[in-house]
């Protein structure tokens, strides 16, 4: 049987739900459709947000010949056949052909190259659909010939509207007298996670797991929905853009001192199958870059976290990662150490490399000693408080200050100590 999502697919633009930023009154895609002026374009968005439906509706609205290929199962040969057909259609009838390629990011460079001339000459209009960032997955020459429209995951009100339409319009659902109460409907929205196709097909599967009651109604329970959906796979591609988006959100949440957000993004990565040691390594970097000397213990804890994760492995490693993530998120923050090395390396790269002062040089030979290497060096531990005021930077750089401690955590104590030692330097 044809799946429910396919059976209730909209037949006209007016029936399409969602993507109001593109299809609302006065919005760009709506204007193009109304003017029957359809350029080549890429639809970028998550699964089940309406990319395929929209492509079909556009083709129907401008009465263009429509071909659909899937990049997983099609190659250059199939593309060329469509181009040949489009050339005849274009030259003899002066009519538009729309080629819709689903999962266009799976086409390799040669396959994408095959589209270039036909798209540029207007022989066919390309509509590509991708769940991956087209900046990374579509070759630049093809990308420059297409408009890129970002589609969003559907919101709960939009999913509810689609669900209401399906229950009312589909004869099979009506025949089963499907009943889904508000709590179960809310659960369905959570399980769908913005994906209309998953919502509809999951609901249809759930309805088949239930026997009609005495009144002939098919009442769908929460447990039935969970059984039908089983476990939703986290939207996480370890090799794609989402990998970088989520690790970025994780790091920024810890830097921003939000342990709740940090744990959430950690869960997303772990559920998506991310290597826990990759996560632990990133926390070691953050402990030094963003916590620094405001809490020197943070680096020790993060390094220990990596070792513990390596020893223990999943699933218990999740507990260790959560402990480290919540600690780092809750710790006082300072990037002063990070900024100090960046500033110092910047000076070195600019050529600021004067000679090492003589009293700081190593003097392992008599010749070096005769040249005053090491002469006049004061050994700190010979002085009260294990400190002596002497010059450690080259003469031309004596007033340089790279490290500016913050007033956070332990770094305030460090700042006060440095002010007491180096009274002539302003930090």
C-alpha positions as CSV (number, residue, x, y, z in Angstrom):
1,X,0.0,0.0,0.0
2,X,1.1,3.6,-0.7
3,X,2.3,5.2,2.6
4,X,0.0,7.7,4.3
5,X,2.5,10.5,3.7
6,X,2.3,10.0,0.0
7,X,-1.5,9.5,-0.1
8,X,-2.2,12.9,1.5
9,X,0.6,14.9,-0.2
10,X,-0.8,18.4,-1.1
11,X,-2.0,18.8,-4.7
12,X,-1.8,22.6,-4.8
13,X,0.5,25.4,-3.3
14,X,-2.5,26.6,-1.3
15,X,-2.6,23.3,0.6
16,X,1.1,23.3,1.5
17,X,1.8,23.8,5.2
18,X,4.9,25.5,6.5
19,X,7.8,27.5,5.2
20,X,5.9,30.7,5.4
21,X,9.3,32.6,5.2
22,X,9.4,31.5,1.5
23,X,5.7,30.9,0.6
24,X,3.9,33.5,2.6
25,X,2.3,36.5,0.9
26,X,5.0,38.7,-0.7
27,X,7.7,36.2,0.0
28,X,10.3,35.4,-2.6
29,X,9.3,31.8,-3.7
30,X,5.6,32.7,-3.7
31,X,6.4,35.6,-6.1
32,X,8.4,33.5,-8.4
33,X,5.7,30.8,-8.6
34,X,3.0,33.4,-9.2
35,X,5.1,34.9,-12.0
36,X,5.8,31.5,-13.5
37,X,9.4,32.4,-13.4
38,X,11.2,29.4,-11.8
39,X,15.0,29.6,-11.7
40,X,17.2,26.6,-10.8
41,X,17.4,26.3,-7.1
42,X,18.5,24.1,-4.2
43,X,16.2,23.3,-1.3
44,X,18.2,22.8,1.9
45,X,16.4,21.5,4.9
46,X,15.9,18.5,7.3
47,X,14.0,15.4,6.3
48,X,10.2,15.7,6.1
49,X,10.0,19.5,5.8
50,X,8.4,19.4,2.3
51,X,11.3,19.7,-0.2
52,X,10.0,17.0,-2.6
53,X,6.3,18.1,-2.3
54,X,7.3,21.7,-3.0
55,X,9.3,20.8,-6.1
56,X,6.3,18.8,-7.4
57,X,3.9,21.6,-6.7
58,X,6.1,24.2,-8.4
59,X,6.3,22.0,-11.5
60,X,2.6,21.6,-11.6
61,X,1.9,25.3,-11.0
62,X,4.0,26.3,-14.1
63,X,2.9,23.3,-16.1
64,X,6.4,22.2,-16.7
65,X,7.5,18.7,-17.7
66,X,8.7,17.1,-14.5
67,X,11.4,14.5,-13.9
68,X,12.5,13.2,-10.5
69,X,15.8,11.4,-9.9
70,X,17.3,10.2,-6.6
71,X,21.0,10.8,-6.4
72,X,21.5,7.5,-4.6
73,X,20.2,5.3,-7.4
74,X,20.8,7.5,-10.5
75,X,23.9,8.5,-12.3
76,X,25.2,10.5,-15.3
77,X,23.4,8.2,-17.8
78,X,20.0,9.0,-16.3
79,X,20.8,12.7,-16.1
80,X,21.8,12.8,-19.8
81,X,18.5,11.1,-20.8
82,X,16.6,13.8,-19.0
83,X,18.7,16.5,-20.7
84,X,18.1,15.0,-24.2
85,X,14.4,15.0,-23.5
86,X,14.5,18.5,-22.1
87,X,16.4,19.8,-25.2
88,X,13.6,18.5,-27.5
89,X,10.9,19.9,-25.2
90,X,12.7,23.3,-25.1
91,X,13.6,23.7,-28.8
92,X,10.4,22.4,-30.4
93,X,7.8,23.6,-27.8
94,X,9.7,26.3,-26.1
95,X,8.5,24.7,-22.9
96,X,10.1,24.3,-19.5
97,X,11.5,21.1,-18.0
98,X,12.1,20.7,-14.3
99,X,14.5,18.1,-13.1
100,X,14.2,17.4,-9.4
101,X,17.2,15.6,-7.8
102,X,16.6,14.3,-4.3
103,X,19.7,14.0,-2.1
104,X,21.7,15.9,-4.6
105,X,24.6,16.0,-2.2
106,X,25.2,12.4,-3.0
107,X,26.1,13.2,-6.6
108,X,29.8,13.2,-7.1
109,X,31.6,16.0,-9.0
110,X,31.4,14.4,-12.4
111,X,27.7,13.8,-12.0
112,X,27.1,17.4,-10.9
113,X,29.3,18.6,-13.8
114,X,26.9,16.9,-16.2
115,X,24.2,19.4,-15.3
116,X,26.1,22.6,-15.7
117,X,25.6,23.5,-19.4
118,X,21.9,22.6,-19.5
119,X,21.2,24.6,-16.4
120,X,23.2,27.6,-17.6
121,X,21.5,27.5,-21.1
122,X,18.1,27.2,-19.6
123,X,17.4,23.9,-21.3
124,X,16.2,22.5,-17.9
125,X,15.5,24.0,-14.5
126,X,17.2,22.1,-11.7
127,X,15.6,21.8,-8.3
128,X,17.9,19.9,-5.9
129,X,17.0,18.8,-2.4
130,X,19.6,18.2,0.3
131,X,19.8,17.7,4.0
132,X,23.5,18.8,3.9
133,X,24.9,22.2,3.7
134,X,25.1,22.9,-0.1
135,X,28.2,25.1,0.5
136,X,30.1,21.9,1.3
137,X,28.3,19.3,-0.9
138,X,27.4,21.1,-4.2
139,X,30.2,22.1,-6.5
140,X,30.8,25.8,-6.8
141,X,30.0,26.2,-10.5
142,X,26.6,24.5,-10.1
143,X,25.9,26.4,-6.8
144,X,26.5,29.7,-8.5
145,X,23.8,28.9,-11.1
146,X,21.2,28.1,-8.4
147,X,19.4,30.0,-5.8
148,X,19.6,28.3,-2.3
149,X,16.5,28.3,-0.2
150,X,16.6,27.1,3.4
151,X,13.6,25.1,4.6
152,X,13.0,24.6,8.3
153,X,11.8,21.7,10.4
154,X,8.0,21.9,10.8
155,X,6.7,23.4,14.0
156,X,4.1,21.7,16.2
157,X,1.1,23.8,14.9
158,X,2.1,23.0,11.4
159,X,2.4,19.3,12.2
160,X,-1.0,19.4,13.8
161,X,-2.5,21.0,10.7
162,X,-1.0,18.3,8.5
163,X,-2.3,15.6,10.9
164,X,-5.8,17.1,10.9
165,X,-5.8,17.1,7.1
166,X,-4.6,13.5,6.9
167,X,-7.2,12.2,9.3
168,X,-10.0,14.0,7.5
169,X,-8.9,13.5,3.9
170,X,-7.5,9.9,3.8
171,X,-10.2,7.3,3.3
172,X,-8.1,4.6,4.9
173,X,-7.8,6.6,8.2
174,X,-11.5,7.4,8.1
175,X,-12.4,3.8,7.6
176,X,-10.4,2.8,10.7
177,X,-12.1,5.5,12.8
178,X,-8.7,6.5,14.2
179,X,-8.8,8.2,17.6
180,X,-5.7,10.0,19.0
181,X,-6.2,12.0,22.2
182,X,-4.4,15.2,23.1
183,X,-1.6,13.5,25.2
184,X,-0.9,11.0,22.5
185,X,-1.0,13.7,19.8
186,X,1.6,15.7,21.8
187,X,3.8,12.6,22.1
188,X,3.4,12.1,18.3
189,X,4.7,15.6,17.7
190,X,7.8,14.9,19.9
191,X,8.5,11.6,18.2
192,X,8.2,13.2,14.8
193,X,10.7,16.0,15.7
194,X,9.6,18.3,12.9
195,X,9.4,15.6,10.2
196,X,5.9,15.4,8.7
197,X,6.7,12.2,6.7
198,X,7.8,10.4,9.9
199,X,4.8,11.6,11.8
200,X,2.3,10.4,9.2
201,X,3.9,7.1,8.5
202,X,4.6,6.4,12.1
203,X,1.0,7.1,13.0
204,X,-0.2,4.7,10.2
205,X,2.1,2.0,11.6
206,X,0.7,2.6,15.1
207,X,-2.9,2.3,13.8
208,X,-2.1,-1.1,12.3
209,X,-0.8,-2.3,15.7
210,X,-4.2,-1.7,17.4
211,X,-7.4,-3.8,17.2
212,X,-10.6,-1.8,16.9
213,X,-12.6,-1.5,20.2
214,X,-16.2,-2.5,20.7
215,X,-17.4,0.7,19.0
216,X,-15.2,0.0,15.9
217,X,-12.7,2.8,16.8
218,X,-8.9,2.5,16.5
219,X,-7.6,4.2,19.7
220,X,-3.9,4.9,19.5
221,X,-2.2,4.9,22.9
222,X,1.2,6.4,23.8
223,X,2.8,2.9,24.2
224,X,1.5,2.0,20.7
225,X,3.2,5.1,19.3
226,X,6.4,4.3,21.1
227,X,6.3,0.7,19.7
228,X,5.6,2.0,16.2
229,X,8.4,4.5,16.2
230,X,10.8,2.4,18.3
231,X,13.8,4.7,18.9
232,X,14.2,7.8,16.8
233,X,17.7,8.2,15.6
234,X,19.3,11.5,16.6
235,X,19.8,13.9,13.8
236,X,23.6,13.7,13.8
237,X,25.9,13.1,10.9
238,X,29.4,12.5,12.3
239,X,31.0,13.4,9.0
240,X,28.7,16.3,8.0
241,X,27.6,19.8,9.1
242,X,25.5,18.7,12.0
243,X,28.6,17.2,13.6
244,X,30.3,20.6,13.6
245,X,27.1,22.5,14.6
246,X,26.5,20.3,17.7
247,X,30.0,20.3,18.9
248,X,30.1,24.1,18.4
249,X,26.9,24.4,20.5
250,X,28.4,22.1,23.2
251,X,31.5,24.2,23.5
252,X,29.7,27.5,23.4
253,X,27.3,26.3,26.1
254,X,30.2,25.4,28.4
255,X,31.9,28.7,27.6
256,X,28.6,30.5,28.3
257,X,28.3,28.8,31.7
258,X,25.1,26.9,31.0
259,X,25.5,23.3,32.3
260,X,22.0,22.3,31.3
261,X,22.6,23.2,27.6
262,X,26.0,21.6,27.8
263,X,24.5,18.3,29.0
264,X,21.8,18.4,26.3
265,X,24.2,18.8,23.4
266,X,26.4,16.2,25.0
267,X,23.4,13.8,24.9
268,X,22.8,14.7,21.3
269,X,26.3,13.7,20.4
270,X,26.3,10.5,22.4
271,X,22.9,9.4,21.0
272,X,24.3,10.2,17.5
273,X,27.2,7.8,18.0
274,X,30.0,10.4,18.5
275,X,33.3,9.1,19.7
276,X,33.4,10.0,23.5
277,X,37.2,10.5,23.3
278,X,36.6,13.3,20.7
279,X,34.3,15.0,23.1
280,X,36.8,14.6,26.0
281,X,39.6,16.1,23.9
282,X,37.5,19.1,23.1
283,X,36.8,19.6,26.8
284,X,40.6,19.6,27.5
285,X,41.0,22.4,25.1
286,X,38.1,24.4,26.6
287,X,39.4,23.9,30.1
288,X,42.6,25.7,29.2
289,X,41.2,28.2,26.6
290,X,38.1,29.3,28.4
291,X,38.5,28.5,32.1
292,X,42.2,28.8,32.3
293,X,43.7,30.1,35.6
294,X,40.3,31.2,36.9
295,X,40.1,27.5,38.0
296,X,43.5,25.8,37.3
297,X,41.9,22.5,38.5
298,X,39.7,22.5,35.4
299,X,42.5,21.3,33.1
300,X,43.4,18.5,35.5
301,X,39.8,17.4,35.7
302,X,39.4,17.5,31.9
303,X,42.6,15.5,31.3
304,X,41.5,13.0,33.9
305,X,38.1,12.8,32.2
306,X,39.8,11.8,29.0
307,X,41.8,9.0,30.7
308,X,38.7,7.8,32.5
309,X,36.7,7.7,29.3
310,X,39.5,5.8,27.6
311,X,39.6,3.2,30.5
312,X,35.8,2.8,31.0
313,X,34.3,3.2,27.5
314,X,30.6,3.6,26.8
315,X,27.9,3.5,28.1
316,X,29.4,4.4,31.5
317,X,31.7,7.0,29.9
318,X,28.6,9.2,29.5
319,X,28.6,9.8,33.3
320,X,32.2,10.9,33.3
321,X,31.6,13.2,30.4
322,X,28.6,14.7,32.1
323,X,30.5,15.4,35.3
324,X,33.3,17.1,33.4
325,X,30.9,19.1,31.2
326,X,28.9,20.4,34.1
327,X,32.0,21.3,36.1
328,X,33.5,23.2,33.2
329,X,30.3,25.0,32.4
330,X,29.9,26.0,36.1
331,X,33.5,27.0,36.5
332,X,34.7,30.7,36.5
333,X,35.9,31.7,33.1
334,X,39.0,33.4,31.8
335,X,40.6,33.4,28.4
336,X,43.6,35.4,29.5
337,X,46.1,32.5,29.0
338,X,44.8,31.9,25.5
339,X,44.9,35.6,24.6
340,X,48.5,35.9,26.0
341,X,49.9,33.2,23.7
342,X,48.0,34.5,20.7
343,X,49.4,38.0,21.3
344,X,53.0,36.7,21.9
345,X,52.9,34.5,18.8
346,X,51.5,37.5,16.8
347,X,54.6,39.5,17.8
348,X,56.9,36.7,16.8
349,X,55.3,36.2,13.4
350,X,55.7,40.0,12.8
351,X,59.5,39.5,13.3
352,X,59.8,40.9,16.8
353,X,62.6,38.5,17.8
354,X,65.5,40.4,19.5
355,X,68.4,38.5,21.0
356,X,68.1,36.7,24.4
357,X,69.6,39.0,27.1
358,X,73.0,37.7,28.2
359,X,72.1,37.0,31.8
360,X,69.4,34.6,30.7
361,X,71.5,32.6,28.3
362,X,72.8,29.1,28.9
363,X,76.6,28.8,29.6
364,X,77.6,25.2,29.4
365,X,81.2,26.0,28.1
366,X,84.0,28.1,29.3
367,X,83.9,30.1,26.0
368,X,80.3,31.0,26.6
369,X,81.1,32.0,30.2
370,X,83.9,34.3,28.9
371,X,81.4,35.9,26.6
372,X,79.3,36.8,29.7
373,X,76.6,34.2,29.0
374,X,74.6,33.9,32.2
375,X,76.5,36.6,33.9
376,X,74.5,38.6,36.5
377,X,71.6,36.1,36.6
378,X,69.8,36.1,40.0
379,X,68.5,32.8,41.2
380,X,65.0,33.4,42.4
381,X,65.1,30.9,45.3
382,X,68.0,32.7,46.9
383,X,65.7,35.7,47.6
384,X,62.9,36.2,50.1
385,X,59.5,35.0,48.8
386,X,61.4,33.2,46.0
387,X,61.2,36.3,43.9
388,X,63.6,38.9,42.6
389,X,62.9,41.8,40.3
390,X,65.1,41.3,37.2
391,X,64.7,41.6,33.5
392,X,63.4,38.6,31.6
393,X,62.3,40.1,28.3
394,X,64.8,41.6,25.7
395,X,65.7,45.2,26.2
396,X,63.4,46.5,23.5
397,X,60.4,44.7,25.0
398,X,60.7,45.3,28.7
399,X,57.3,46.9,29.0
400,X,55.4,44.3,27.0
401,X,52.5,42.7,28.8
402,X,50.8,39.6,27.3
403,X,49.1,38.1,30.2
404,X,46.2,40.1,31.6
405,X,44.6,38.1,34.4
406,X,40.8,38.5,34.9
407,X,39.1,39.1,38.2
408,X,37.5,35.6,38.1
409,X,38.2,32.8,40.6
410,X,41.8,32.0,41.3
411,X,42.9,34.4,38.6
412,X,42.1,37.3,40.8
413,X,44.7,36.0,43.4
414,X,47.2,35.6,40.5
415,X,46.5,39.1,39.4
416,X,47.1,40.6,42.8
417,X,50.3,38.6,43.2
418,X,51.7,39.8,39.9
419,X,50.8,43.4,40.8
420,X,52.7,43.0,44.0
421,X,55.8,41.5,42.2
422,X,55.9,43.6,39.1
423,X,54.9,47.1,40.3
424,X,56.1,48.8,37.2
425,X,53.9,46.8,34.8
426,X,50.2,47.7,34.2
427,X,48.0,44.7,33.7
